[in-house]
Amino acid sequence: MPVGTMVVVTLPDELAPFCWSTPTSTAPTVLEPMTHGDELGGGAQATFRAVAPGEATVETTNACYTFPSCGAASELTEAIVTVRA
């Protein structure tokens, strides 16, 4: 994608006690976070802006958030984004 493109990540609500973590960028100098947050229903969202050529990975985890932990495996979801000039 070209520099200046906005990437919007929207993750749906989940059944309790599972929820998504706020999506993050592994290279904020390439894919800069603009807004982010999570929802009471277990969903999450983030908006990123492509600011420089390179590659970044958007990551989020779907996990059981209880104390003590419910013992379920966490699910990591990734998307690789390539930014071009």
C-alpha positions, 0 to 999 in steps of 0.5 A: 500500500502507498504511504498515507493509506489508513488501515482500520482493524475491527475485531468483533465482540467475543463470548465471555470470558474471551476478548481481543487485545488492542491491535498493535504495530510491530513497526510504528515508524512504518505503520503508525497507530492513530487510535485504538481501544477495546469494547466491553463485549470483548471486541477491539479496534485500531486505526493505523496510518502508513507513514514510511516504506517498509514492512510492519505486522499488526498483531492481536491476541484472543485470550481468556481474561479471568483470574485465575486464568481459565487455562485456554490457549491464546490465539495470536492473529497477525497481518503483514503490511507492506508500505511502498513510497 
